[in-house]
């Protein structure tokens, strides 16, 4: 290989470091209703969102008193699965409990 073949000319090539961005995360919110029992909401928080009994009670009271509460923060696919799981469990138990996704 000659020197002419290895040269890049007058242009300077810069190495661009890849940017590592954190994935966008989303909040899963439980919405208050007049029919879902407090015990059922605590059950959902403990089993679907792996909350301790004390944390599940705290979030349930936030839902009850403020109209909604953050059950967890996840990447989109996980948040979507959690919402589907909550909806299915609530319908199977005969409750209208809703979970929604909101960008964090």
Buried (B, 14 or more C-beta within 10 A) or exposed (E): EEEEEEEEEEEEEEEEEEEEEEEEBBBBBBBBBEEBEEEBBBBBBBEBBEBEEEBBBBBBBBBBEEEBBBBBEBEEEBBBEBBEBBBEBBEEEEBEBBBBBEEE
